[in-house]
Amino acid sequence: MSRSWRLAACLFMAALCLVLSSQGSLGADEEFRLGVAHIKKREYPQAIKNLGICLKKNPRDYRAYYFLGICYENAGDLKNATTMFSRAMQFGYKTSVYDKACTHLQRVNPSAYVSAVAAAQGTNSASSASSSSSASARPAASRPSASPSSNPGTVTSASAASRTASGVSQKSYDNLPPEARIHYQTKPGSDHQFIDASVNGRRITMFFDTGAEGCVFGATHLKQLGIQPPKGPPIGYSSGVGAGGAQATWVMRVDLKVGPIEKKNFLISYVPPFSGEPLLGQTFFADFHYTIDSAGKTIHFVRNDRSGVRQSIGSIYAGGNSNRSEVPFRNEGKEIIVDVEVNGRKLPMYFDTGASCVLLGASHLRQLGITVPGNARAGISHGVQGVSTILVFPIRSIRMGPIEHHDFDVAVDPSATIPHPLLGQSFFKDYRYSIDNVNKVIKFTRLR
């Protein structure tokens, strides 16, 4: 067995307990139990036989597809592994198995990952009408250049094409530092975080964006870095904020470094029209907990496997902080979804540091029973699909965990193709917050 397949086997064993613990019906499925037992012994042909029987009984058993993918991956049959992980994603959408299948598929066949995400979303979500032959991106999050209350006139792009490409999630932490404290800069009128990074050894400023699943670059960025754009047809199309239609998207690999954190041969998205700073998205920092401290203008990264270790002074994980409150979240792909109450009605939203405000689409207004008032303030939005018109107006109340606002400004983009609204900086700007990817909570501490 080669080193890569030994690593895959170790990764599988690490993930096995989580997948098993999430399935309460395993005891009634003897064939499934036998299949898993054979995998533990690396008896893959026998496991494939048992799991095949499971699928004859239930062709939608995403657990069986996932573990068949494990078998084929470890046997070196990447074609069948790709098929099995894709089906596990399709039938196990929004489960822990979906997340595990995503991670494996990104490793064995990155070019098939985007189609598998699109197929899963198209099958399971009425809000995502994607075919399995094209990429389905989490739309561009939009951020005003100033807060909506002070200057609602312009919204510029923040998160774009975030689901069109995902770097391989590195679960072997050997080459990652245990923790790192990265300083960031802000711009006048904005709370967004801009970080110094290097791509293939050349410096560039990137936009830290929890609302982007991947890292996104445009044509101007590649030119600045002296990198030739990828050739050939695009892998899919990115849609989101803006009225210009879906944008062709490519993927490519680079060496990306932020402070002491470096990922080599890392997969990024290339969307030629995308401007502003390139996005540093979840696929780069998903291996870390991170605390965003707006008072000190730092982001403190702590590797996920050190969640039980006492952290250095200044980390929110150091304990003794009685003022922090926790908000649970879940993932769709790698994107962070939180439940928010708007005028007393619950609605899932993207927790998105790349958005300056709370941004909704027309479908969200209908869900909430909100009508845009006649005195709403007009503005423009710049997203991955170009320019569109937005309307800004106050809502009665909005609440998530310990944070609650009244008479709070939100923006509406009727043309936005966003499955969920964006919960942006204007909502949580008065808080220090820490995203715990292991326990799936966001920890808040009020700053002022």
N, C-alpha and C positions, 0 to 999 in steps of 0.2 A: 504493500500500500504506500503510495507516494505521500510526501509531507502534506500536500494540500488536502488529500482525502483523509489523512489522520486528523488534520485540523477540523475538517468538516464533521468527522465522527465525534470529536470532543465538543464541538459547538452543539451538535445534536443532543448529546447527553446532558449538557447544561440546560438546554431548553425543554427537555423531556418532562421534567417534574411540573413545570408551569402548565404545559399543555394538558397533561394528565389531570392535574388538580382542577382544571376548569371544566372537565367533562364528568358529570355525575353519573352518566349512564354506562360507563365502561364495564361495570360488573355484570351486566346482562348480555354482553356481547363477547362470547368466548373466543370467536375467531379473531376479533380485534385484539383481545388480550394476548392470544398466542402470537399474533403478528408482531406486537410490540416486544414480547419476550424474545422472539427470534432476532429482532433488531438489536436488542441489548447484547446479544451474543454474536452479533455481526453475521448472522445466518440469513443473508438477504434473500436468496432464492425461496427459502421456506416462508419468510415474512411476506414476500410478494404473493405467494399462493394464498396465504391466509387473508391478506388484505383484499385480494381479488374476490374472494368469497363474500367479504363484507360488502363490496360494491355491487355484487349481484343481488344482494338483499336490499341494499339502499344505494342507488346510483348517485345520490347527492351527499353521501357521507364525506364531508370535507376532512375529517380526521384521517380516514383511510387514504384519501388522495395525498395528504400532507406526508404521511409516513411512507407511502409508496415513493414519493419524491425523494425522501431521505434514502431509501434503498437504492434507487437508481443513481442518485448523486454519488453515493459511496462506492457504487459499482463502476463509476465512470461513464455511465450512459446519460449524457447531458440532454439528449433529445427527449427521452422519456421523462427525465427529471423536470424539464421545462414544462411539459404537458401536465404532469401531476401537480406541481406547485401552482400552475395557472388555474387549474380546476379547484384546488384547495382555496385559492383566493376568491374565485367566483362563488362557490357554495358556502364558504365560511366568512363572508364579508362582515366586518365589524366585530370579529371575534379575535381572541388571542392567537388562534391558529392562522388567521389571515395575516397578522403581523409577522409571525414566524415564517410563513410561506413567502412573504415579500422579501424578507432578509435573504432567504436561500436563493430565490429566483434572481435577485440582484447579483448574487455571486456567480451562479452557474450560467446565466444568460441575460446580461443587463439590457440588451436590445429588445428582448421579449417582455421585459418588466412593464414598460409603458403600455403595451397592448393589453397585458393581463389586468392592470389597474383599470384601464378603460372598459374592458369587458365586465369586470366585477361591478364597477359603478353603473354601467348600462343595464346590467341584469337586476341590480338590487336597489337602485335609487331612481325615482321618477324625475329628480332634478338633474340627473346626469345622463344625457342622451348621446352616449359615445359608442361608436362601433369598436369591435375588437381589433380592427386594422388601423386605428388611429389613436394617438395619444390623447389622454384627457387630463388637462392640467388644472390644478387648483388655481382659480383666476387671480389676476393681479390685484393685490390689495392696494388701496389708494390712500394717500396721506395728504392732508392739506399742508401747504407751506407754512401756515400759522394755524392756531386753533380756530375752529369754526366760528366761535363767538367774536373773534377779533378780525378775521379776514376769511370769509367763506368763499372768496372768489376763485381760488385756484386749488386744485388737487393734483399732486404729482405722483408718479408711479413709485410703489415700494416693492410689493411681492409680485413676482410674475412667473408664469410657467412653472410653478413650483412642483407640479406633479408630473411633469414631462420627463424628468430625469432625476435619479437618486443615486448618490455615491454609495458604494458598498458599505454597509454598516459594519464597522470593524469591531468584532467582539473579542478579539485577542488584543489585550491592552499593552503588550510588551513594548510597543514603540510610542505609546502615549504617556505624557507626564501625569503623575498622580493628581496634580492640581496646577492651575495657572491663573494668575491675576493679570487681566488685560485691560489697559486703559483705553478709553474711547473718547472721541470728540463729538461735540454737538454743533449745530449751526444756529444762528440767530432765529428766534421764533419757533424752534423745533426741539423736541425732547428725544429725537432719534439718535441711535448710536452708530457712529462711523469708526471703523477699526482699520488700522494699518495691517496689510497682509502682503504676501508675496506669491506670485504665480510663476512657476518655472524660474524662480530666482529673481524675478523683477517685481518691484514694489508697486502696489496699487491700494487705494482706499476702498473698503467694502462696507456695505450696509448690513448691520446685524439685524436679522429678520426672523423672528419665531414663526411668522405666518407663511414663510416659504419652506416648502418641503425639501427643495434642492437648492443648489447654487446656480445662479443665472447670470450670464454675460451677454452683452450685445456686441455688434460689429465694432463700435468705437473702442470698447474695452480690449478686444483682441488686437486691434491696431496699436493701441497704446502699449500692449505687452509684447508686440512683435510676433504674434502667433497667427499662423495661417488658419483661416476658417475651415471647418470640415467640408469635405466634398461629398457629392452624391445627393440622392433625394433625402428630404427630411424624414425623421422617424415618426412625425405626427404634427399636430397643430395645437397651439395654446390659445385658450379663450379666457375671457375674464372682463375686467373693467375696461370700458372704452367702446366706441361705436364703430370701429374700423374693421371688425371681423377677426376671425381666428388667425394667428400668426404661425407660419412654418417654424418648426423647432428641430434642431439637431442636438446630438450629444457628442462629447469628446472627453478625453482624459488629460489631466494636468497634475502637477505637483503643487499642492496648495498648503500654505503655511501661515498661521496666525500666532504670533508670539512663539512659545515652545511647542505648540501643537502643529504637527505636520502630517499630512496624508498624501502619500505618493500614489500616482496612477489613479487619481480620484476623478470620478465621473461628474461632469457639470453639464448644464443645459446651455445651448447657444440659440438665442432669439435675436436675429440681426437688428430689428428696430429698437430693441430695449436700450434705454438711455438712463441717465442718472448714474449712481454708483452701482456696481454689480452686487448681487445679493449673496449674503452668507447665510445659508438656510440650514434646516434641521439635519440634513445628512452629514454635515460637517461636525456639528457639536452634539449629536444625539448620544454619544458615548459618555456624556458628562451631565451632572447636575450643574446648574449655573445660577448665580445670584447677581442680579442687576442692581447696582447701587448708584442711583442718580445723584446722591449727595457727593460721593467720592469719584463719580464718573469712572467706575470700574465694573468689569464683569469677572466674577470669580468662578472659574470652572473647577469642579471636583469630579474626578473619574467615578463612574457609576459603581465600580466594584469596591470603592472605598466608602460606601454609604454608611457602613457600621463603624468606621474609624473616626476617632476624634479629629476634627478638622482644625486648621490653624485659626488663630485669633482674627476676627473680621469676617469669617464665613458665617452665614446664617445657620449652618449645620453644626456650629460649635456648641449649641445648646444654651440654656440659661436665658432665652429670650421669651419672656412670658407674654409679649404683646403680639406675637405673630399669630395669624389665622390661616387655616388651610382650606383650599378649594380643590376638590377632586376634578380631574380631567380624564378624558379618554382620547385615543388616537384614531384618526382616519388616515391610514397610511402612517405618515410620521407627523401629521399636523395635529395641533392641540385643539381639542374641542371642549368648551366649558358650557355649563347651563346658566343662562342669564334670564332674569325676570324683567320684562318690559311692560310697564303699566299693569303689573300683576300677572302677566302671561309669560310662561316659560318658553324659551327658545334657545336652541344650541347656537353657539357662535364660535368662530375662530379666535383664539387668543393670539393677537397679532401685533407685535411691536413694530411692524412695518407700516401700520396704519396710524395716522394721527388722530382719527376720530372714530366714532361708531358709524359704519357704513352699511346700509341696507339696500336691497333690491326691491322691485315692485312686488314680488311674490311674498316677501317678508312682511310688507305692510298689510297685505291681505290676511296673512296668518294672524297678525296682531290686531286686526280691526282698526288700523290707523289710517286716517285720511290726511293727505298733505294740505296744510292750511293755505289760504289764499295769500297770506303775507310771508310765505316762505322765501328765504333769500336765495337767489340764483348764483351758481358758480359753474366752474368747469372741472372736469376730471381728466387726468392723463394716465392711462393705463396701458397694459400690454396690447390692447386692441385700438389704441389711439385716444382721441378726445371725445368726451361726452358731457352732457349737461347734468349737473346735480342740483338738488334743492336742500337747503339747510333750515331746520326749524327745531324748536324745543319739544320734548316729550314730557309727560307728567313725571315718570319715575323710571329708574333703571337700577337694578341691583344684581350683584354677584358676590356671594359670600359676605365678607365684612364691609364691602364697598357699596355704597348706595348714594345716588344723586337724584335730585329733583329739579324739574325745569331744565333738563339737560339737552344740549344741542346734539342732534344726529344729522347725518347726511344721507340722502337717498339718490341712488343712481338708477333710474328706470331701465337703462340698457344693460346693467351689470348681470352677467351670468354666474352668480355666486350661489352655491348650494346653501351656505350659511352666511349670516352677516359677519362683519369684521369688528371685533372688539379692540379698538385701538388706544393709543397713548392718552388721549384726553380723558379716558375713563379711569386709568390706574396711575396717572402721572404723579400723584401725591404719595405713592407707596414704593417701598423697596420690595422686590419680589424675587423669589427663588423657585426655579422649576426643577422638580424632583422626578426624573424619568423612571426611577425604580419603583417608588411608591405611588406614582401618578397623582401628585398633588402640586399645587402652586402655593407657596407660603408667602404671605403678605405681612409687612410691617409698615405702619404709617410713618411718614417722614415729617410731615408738618400739618 
